[in-house]
Amino acid sequence: MNAFYQFQFYFFSLLAIASALLFVTRKNPVPAALWLVNVMFALAGLYVMLDAPFVGTIQVLVYAGAIMVTFVFVVMLLNLGKTEVSDIRSLGTRLGSGVVGLALLANLLLALRQHIEVPEFSAARDNVVEPVAAALFTDYLVAFELTSLVLLVAVIGAVVLAKRRVTS
């Protein structure tokens, strides 16, 4: 494994671990959910490094995109989290942002210095979507539809709970 991919692996791994630790230590549910979204993006980066871009894309679309946005929507609808400006603009947040920015800059400089060419993914040559779609819409269709119904019921329940809270 060359230095570029080794750096990428450690970068995404440390980003996922640090974000997971920040996720479980937050008292406010909204920043906790956003840290969990960051974990999902880091895991998607690791999946892409493992030559599984389809799994990485699904990780971002399904988990970070759909489920976490629904969770944040429900939390904000119930008004559970009150974010303070001092919490967002703390020194630790600024230092963490600076460290991530420096890591990304080092990544870019290393790639430019070594003239690394991105390897061609096997997923571009193989049709990996067709077997997943065939299984999803034949063997697992009932589970897929039940999952969508559970998410719909959760959103409707959150709206009902929020409406009761406002009227009383």
C-alpha positions as CSV (number, residue, x, y, z in Angstrom):
1,M,0.0,0.0,0.0
2,N,1.5,3.3,-1.0
3,A,1.7,6.4,1.3
4,F,-1.2,8.1,-0.3
5,Y,-3.7,5.3,0.4
6,Q,-2.3,4.7,3.8
7,F,-2.8,8.3,4.7
8,Q,-6.3,8.2,3.3
9,F,-7.1,5.1,5.4
10,Y,-5.8,6.6,8.6
11,F,-7.5,10.0,7.9
12,F,-10.9,8.5,7.3
13,S,-10.5,6.0,10.2
14,L,-9.5,8.7,12.7
15,L,-12.2,11.0,11.4
16,A,-14.8,8.2,12.0
17,I,-13.5,7.4,15.5
18,A,-13.3,11.0,16.6
19,S,-16.8,11.8,15.2
20,A,-18.2,8.7,16.9
21,L,-16.7,9.8,20.2
22,L,-18.1,13.3,19.7
23,F,-21.5,11.8,18.8
24,V,-21.8,9.8,22.1
25,T,-20.6,12.7,24.3
26,R,-23.0,15.4,23.1
27,K,-25.8,16.3,25.4
28,N,-27.8,18.1,22.7
29,P,-29.4,15.7,20.1
30,V,-29.0,18.0,17.1
31,P,-25.1,18.3,17.2
32,A,-25.0,14.6,18.1
33,A,-27.0,13.7,14.9
34,L,-24.7,15.9,12.8
35,W,-21.6,14.1,14.2
36,L,-23.3,10.8,13.3
37,V,-23.7,12.1,9.8
38,N,-20.0,12.9,9.8
39,V,-19.3,9.2,10.8
40,M,-21.4,8.0,7.9
41,F,-19.4,10.2,5.4
42,A,-16.1,8.8,6.8
43,L,-17.3,5.3,6.5
44,A,-18.4,6.0,2.9
45,G,-14.9,7.2,2.2
46,L,-13.5,3.9,3.6
47,Y,-15.9,1.9,1.4
48,V,-14.7,3.8,-1.7
49,M,-11.1,3.0,-0.7
50,L,-12.1,-0.7,-0.5
51,D,-13.2,-0.5,-4.2
52,A,-16.9,-0.5,-3.3
53,P,-18.1,2.9,-4.6
54,F,-21.7,1.7,-4.8
55,V,-21.8,0.7,-1.1
56,G,-20.2,4.1,-0.3
57,T,-22.8,5.9,-2.3
58,I,-25.6,4.0,-0.7
59,Q,-24.1,4.7,2.7
60,V,-24.3,8.5,2.0
61,L,-27.7,8.4,0.3
62,V,-29.5,6.1,2.7
63,Y,-28.0,6.6,6.1
64,A,-26.6,10.2,6.0
65,G,-29.1,11.4,3.5
66,A,-32.5,9.9,4.4
67,I,-32.4,8.4,7.9
68,M,-30.3,11.1,9.6
69,V,-32.2,14.0,7.9
70,T,-35.5,12.4,9.1
71,F,-34.0,12.1,12.6
72,V,-32.8,15.7,12.6
73,F,-36.2,16.8,11.3
74,V,-38.1,14.9,14.1
75,V,-35.7,16.3,16.8
76,M,-36.1,19.8,15.5
77,L,-39.9,19.4,15.1
78,L,-40.2,18.3,18.8
79,N,-37.9,21.1,19.7
80,L,-35.6,18.9,21.8
81,G,-32.4,20.6,21.1
82,K,-31.6,24.2,21.8
83,T,-28.2,24.9,20.2
84,E,-26.2,27.6,21.9
85,V,-24.0,29.9,19.8
86,S,-21.1,29.6,22.3
87,D,-21.2,25.7,21.8
88,I,-20.9,26.0,18.1
89,R,-18.1,28.6,18.0
90,S,-16.0,27.1,20.8
91,L,-12.2,26.9,20.6
92,G,-12.3,23.1,20.3
93,T,-14.5,23.4,17.2
94,R,-12.2,25.9,15.6
95,L,-9.1,23.8,16.4
96,G,-10.8,20.6,15.1
97,S,-11.8,22.4,11.9
98,G,-8.3,23.6,11.4
99,V,-6.8,20.2,11.9
100,V,-9.2,18.7,9.4
101,G,-8.5,21.5,6.9
102,L,-4.7,20.9,7.3
103,A,-5.2,17.2,6.8
104,L,-7.2,17.8,3.6
105,L,-4.5,20.3,2.4
106,A,-1.7,17.7,3.1
107,N,-3.7,15.1,1.2
108,L,-4.0,17.4,-1.8
109,L,-0.4,18.4,-1.8
110,L,0.7,14.7,-1.5
111,A,-1.5,13.8,-4.4
112,L,-0.1,16.6,-6.5
113,R,3.5,15.9,-5.6
114,Q,3.3,12.2,-6.4
115,H,1.1,12.6,-9.5
116,I,-1.1,9.8,-8.3
117,E,-3.6,8.5,-10.8
118,V,-6.9,7.4,-9.4
119,P,-7.3,3.7,-10.1
120,E,-10.3,2.6,-12.2
121,F,-13.0,1.1,-10.1
122,S,-14.1,-2.4,-10.9
123,A,-17.7,-1.3,-10.2
124,A,-17.5,0.8,-13.4
125,R,-16.8,-2.3,-15.4
126,D,-19.1,-4.7,-13.5
127,N,-22.8,-4.1,-13.1
128,V,-23.2,-4.3,-9.3
129,V,-26.5,-2.4,-9.2
130,E,-28.5,-5.0,-11.1
131,P,-28.1,-7.9,-8.6
132,V,-28.8,-5.5,-5.6
133,A,-31.9,-4.1,-7.3
134,A,-33.1,-7.5,-8.3
135,A,-32.8,-8.8,-4.8
136,L,-34.3,-5.7,-3.3
137,F,-37.4,-5.7,-5.4
138,T,-38.0,-9.4,-5.4
139,D,-36.7,-11.3,-2.3
140,Y,-36.7,-8.3,0.1
141,L,-39.6,-6.3,-1.3
142,V,-41.7,-6.8,1.8
143,A,-38.9,-5.8,4.2
144,F,-38.1,-2.7,2.0
145,E,-41.8,-1.6,2.1
146,L,-42.1,-2.3,5.8
147,T,-39.1,-0.1,6.5
148,S,-40.5,2.7,4.5
149,L,-43.8,2.4,6.5
150,V,-42.0,2.4,9.8
151,L,-40.2,5.6,8.8
152,L,-43.5,7.2,7.7
153,V,-45.2,6.2,11.0
154,A,-42.2,7.7,12.9
155,V,-42.6,11.0,11.1
156,I,-46.4,11.1,11.6
157,G,-46.0,10.2,15.3
158,A,-43.5,13.1,15.7
159,V,-46.0,15.5,14.1
160,V,-48.8,14.3,16.4
161,L,-46.6,14.6,19.5
162,A,-45.5,18.1,18.4
163,K,-49.0,19.2,17.7
164,R,-50.2,18.0,21.2
165,R,-47.3,19.9,22.8
166,V,-48.2,23.1,21.1
167,T,-52.0,23.0,21.8
168,S,-51.7,22.2,25.5
